[in-house]
Amino acid sequence: GLAFAFGGESPRLDGAIAFAATVCLAGGVGGWIVAHWPATTPATAVARGLGATALRIFLPLAALGWLQSGGRGLREAGADRFVLIFYLALLATDISLNIMGGVDLRRIRRKKSPD
């Protein structure tokens, strides 16, 4: 929708918006899938949370790095700003969903200690 709304200003602006949205969508969906993977131990729950956070953070960071080194056309069209805008929207959504949903710690089974 944004690409169509703002695309008339510059011929490359719609590509920049589509690139930024795709990068942040892939990171968000990938992080969501990893975060909702079933955890059987507290260690796997922590690893799952770190993996989800890494996907959400490093995909946009890698895209920004690529834009600075090789994506000249998209960078000139403002894709770096749109990656930042979409990432901040993704971050705000993630934080609000975590505050509203939380984690049910009772679903994670405890590891039996060999006493």
C-alpha positions as CSV (number, residue, x, y, z in Angstrom):
1,G,0.0,0.0,0.0
2,L,2.8,2.5,0.9
3,A,4.6,1.7,-2.4
4,F,1.5,2.7,-4.4
5,A,0.8,5.7,-2.2
6,F,4.2,7.3,-2.4
7,G,5.5,5.7,-5.6
8,G,4.4,8.6,-7.7
9,E,7.0,11.0,-6.2
10,S,10.0,9.1,-7.6
11,P,10.2,6.2,-10.0
12,R,12.5,4.2,-7.7
13,L,10.7,5.0,-4.5
14,D,8.3,2.2,-4.9
15,G,11.2,-0.3,-5.2
16,A,12.8,1.2,-2.1
17,I,9.6,0.8,-0.1
18,A,9.1,-2.8,-1.4
19,F,12.7,-3.7,-0.5
20,A,12.5,-2.3,3.0
21,A,9.1,-3.9,3.6
22,T,10.3,-7.3,2.3
23,V,13.4,-7.3,4.5
24,C,11.5,-6.4,7.7
25,L,8.6,-8.7,6.9
26,A,11.0,-11.6,6.4
27,G,12.8,-10.8,9.7
28,G,9.5,-10.4,11.5
29,V,7.9,-13.6,10.2
30,G,11.1,-15.6,10.7
31,G,11.5,-14.3,14.2
32,W,7.9,-15.1,15.0
33,I,8.2,-18.7,13.7
34,V,11.3,-19.3,15.8
35,A,9.8,-17.6,18.9
36,H,6.7,-19.9,18.7
37,W,8.7,-23.1,18.2
38,P,7.9,-25.4,21.1
39,A,10.4,-25.3,24.0
40,T,10.8,-28.3,26.3
41,T,13.5,-27.0,28.6
42,P,14.3,-23.5,29.8
43,A,17.6,-23.6,27.8
44,T,15.8,-24.2,24.6
45,A,13.3,-21.4,25.5
46,V,16.3,-19.0,25.9
47,A,17.9,-20.2,22.7
48,R,14.6,-19.8,20.9
49,G,14.2,-16.3,22.2
50,L,17.8,-15.3,21.2
51,G,17.3,-16.8,17.7
52,A,14.1,-14.9,17.1
53,T,15.7,-11.7,18.2
54,A,18.7,-12.3,16.0
55,L,16.5,-12.9,13.0
56,R,14.6,-9.7,13.7
57,I,17.7,-7.6,14.2
58,F,20.3,-9.0,11.7
59,L,18.2,-9.2,8.6
60,P,17.6,-5.4,8.6
61,L,21.2,-4.8,9.7
62,A,22.5,-6.9,6.8
63,A,20.2,-5.0,4.4
64,L,21.5,-1.7,5.7
65,G,25.1,-2.9,5.2
66,W,24.3,-4.0,1.7
67,L,22.7,-0.7,0.9
68,Q,25.8,1.1,2.1
69,S,28.2,-1.0,0.1
70,G,26.4,-2.0,-3.1
71,G,22.7,-0.9,-3.3
72,R,23.3,2.5,-4.7
73,G,20.1,2.9,-6.6
74,L,17.9,1.8,-3.7
75,R,19.9,3.8,-1.2
76,E,19.5,7.0,-3.4
77,A,15.7,6.2,-3.5
78,G,15.7,6.2,0.3
79,A,15.5,2.5,1.1
80,D,17.7,2.9,4.1
81,R,15.2,5.3,5.7
82,F,12.3,2.9,5.0
83,V,14.2,0.0,6.5
84,L,14.7,2.1,9.6
85,I,11.0,3.1,9.7
86,F,9.7,-0.5,9.1
87,Y,12.2,-1.9,11.6
88,L,11.0,0.6,14.3
89,A,7.4,-0.4,13.5
90,L,8.3,-4.0,13.8
91,L,10.1,-3.4,17.1
92,A,7.2,-1.4,18.6
93,T,4.8,-4.2,17.5
94,D,7.0,-6.9,19.0
95,I,7.3,-5.0,22.3
96,S,3.6,-4.4,22.6
97,L,2.7,-8.0,21.8
98,N,5.2,-9.3,24.3
99,I,3.7,-7.0,27.0
100,M,0.2,-8.1,26.2
101,G,0.9,-11.8,25.6
102,G,3.8,-12.7,27.9
103,V,5.1,-16.2,28.2
104,D,3.4,-18.9,30.1
105,L,6.3,-20.4,32.1
106,R,4.3,-23.4,33.2
107,R,4.4,-24.7,29.6
108,I,8.2,-25.2,29.8
109,R,8.9,-28.5,31.6
110,R,11.6,-28.5,34.2
111,K,14.7,-30.6,33.8
112,K,14.8,-33.4,36.4
113,S,17.9,-33.2,38.4
114,P,19.8,-36.4,39.2
115,D,19.6,-36.2,43.0
